[in-house]
Amino acid sequence: MNNKLVSAKMAGIGAYVPETILTNAYFEKIVDTSDEWIVTRTGIKTRHVVGNSGEVTSEMSIKASRQALADADMSAEELDMIIIGTVTPDMKTPSTACFVQKALGAKNAAVMDVNAACVGYIYALTTARAYILAGMARKVLVVGCETLTSITNYKDRGTCILFGDGAGASVLQRVDEPGVGVLATHLAANGDFTDLLCVRLGGSRNPLTPENINDDGRYLYMNGSEVFKHAVRFMQNAAEKVIADAGVKPEDISLFIPHQANIRIIDSLAKRLSIPEEKLFVNIQNYGNTSSASIPIAMVEAKQQGRLKAGDLVLLVSFGGGLVWGAALVRF
Ligand code: COA
């Protein structure tokens, strides 16, 4: 597909997390758990949640997107596409991207949501890049946003401690020069594992009825230890693929931003990829797992901390329910 003279440049990034913070002490009060267990098994200390604010996925997306557009020095009317990775859309239909388009005034943009669980941002980024390289779009807003707390079962200690809410956004722009922006991406999936991480109720397979409306099936179910088993290997494969496809050396990577799902997964993946600690970005302690928002939130934080600068080569990698996984290599 590659038109080698055209690139999809990362023109701007932005992020937003809601104000309310849930600490591990909060979970000690509502389920049988401890701060010590949560920190050692997951690395999480706090998560930002919409709580009683009434915020929804589109509103957080809009805040992150406004920042990304300002960072790119671009007006919303210049966008010709908006792609939002989310598994917690405002509504089943229309897409969350429709609400974002209206609020931003992006009247020239085609819009869609992408459901690829925690890999939503990388799937959306890959789609945006493909449109740009194919000559079908010039400026695309790519968002990862979740209100995961809307599908979290606060009686299940195995999952409720993990999740937070938030949004990250970026603007991809066509530039007529080679070797900048998103250099390579890889997407993958294995539908043998659909039952490891799922919301069973509320779709066409099991619609909500008066009889089942209070069942736990309306929340996110996860077989954590089974997901864990596959996560590191799948992400390692995806990371190695994009490094090879881009023709770079692992030591050329300036910063590694993995999906923030579990510190043990992150550490084990970094070790397998021989990424030294100073090149690894971790913020799971502050946000928990925000699914498709985790990587774009981390990009913004890395930039704010001076760890992501223009010209840096950044490796992004993620996995999630499906199972799905993927990676992207980006020259900022
Ligand atoms: N507090 C205390 N104990 C807990 C607990 C909690 N919050 N959650 C689970 N446990 C218990 C289990 O009940 C189990 O007890 P048992 O041995 O008496 O049955 C024990 O801890 C071990 O459970 P297990 O599920 O095997 O723990 P784990 O080490 O695999 O950690 C996860 C659980 C969820 C943290 C971990 O599996 C994980 O992070 N998996 C990947 C999930 C993920 O990243 N998903 C997102 C994909 S995007």
Residues whose N, C-alpha, C, O or C-beta is under 5 A from the ligand:
A	BS01	COA	D32 T33 S34 W37 R41 T42 C118 R157 G158 I161 G224 S225 V227 F228 A261 N262 F319 G320 G321
